[in-house]
Amino acid sequence: MYTGVIFTVNNNDNPGKIPMGLSVALYQNSDAMSFFGALSPDEQQEIINHTHTIQSNQDIQDFLDSFPSFL
């Protein structure tokens, strides 16, 4: 399902862009994608910064599952 949110890849030369792992995880979790897309740019950056400390796919999924839902 396309939500109108466009994600880009962080190549470390472009701070503020969404890292590939986070993009993929958000794509797989529509509630988390909706939540993330509704955040301000500063709030999105906080989440991006936090995900730099996450080491495993399961940990990123657990982190996204903790997002509130707008259902």
N, C-alpha and C positions, 0 to 999 in steps of 0.2 A: 504494500500500500504506500503510495507516494503522498507525503504530507506537505510538500512544498519547502521543506527544509533542505538546504544544500550543504553538504559537508565537504571540506577539503582536507588534504593530507598535510601534516606538519613535516617539513623537511629540515627543521631546525634553523633554516634561514628565514623563516616566516612565522615568528611567534604569534600566538593567538589562533592559529589554524588547528583544526581537530586532527589528532594523531590517527593513523590508520586503524589501530586496534580499537579505539573508542568509536570510530565511525562504523566499523563492522558490527560491534556490539550494540550500538544504538539501532542500526538497521534491523537487527534480529529481535529487538524489544520495542515494539511500537509505543507502549506506554512511556517508556523512558525517553524515546525520541520526541514524543509530544511534550513531555515535561522539559527536556533540555531546550527544545526549540522555543518554548515560551519564556525562557529565562532572559534576563538582560545580558548584554555582552560581558559585563563584569562578572556576573554569576556564572556564565558559561566558562569564562576563563578560570574561575576558581575550581570548577569541576575538571577542566583540562589539566590544571596544575596538579590536582590530587591524583589523577590517573597516571601521571608520570611515576608515581611511587608504587603502582600496582604491578606485580610480577607475573601473575598467571591469568589465563582466560577465565577460569572459574572465579577468581577474585574480582575481575571486572564485571562479570555477570552478577555476582552477589552485590557489588556496589550499585549497579544499575537497578537491580531488583529493590533496592532500598529507597529509590526515588518515589515521592508521592505520585499518585495518579490523578489525572484530571477527568476521570470517568464520572 
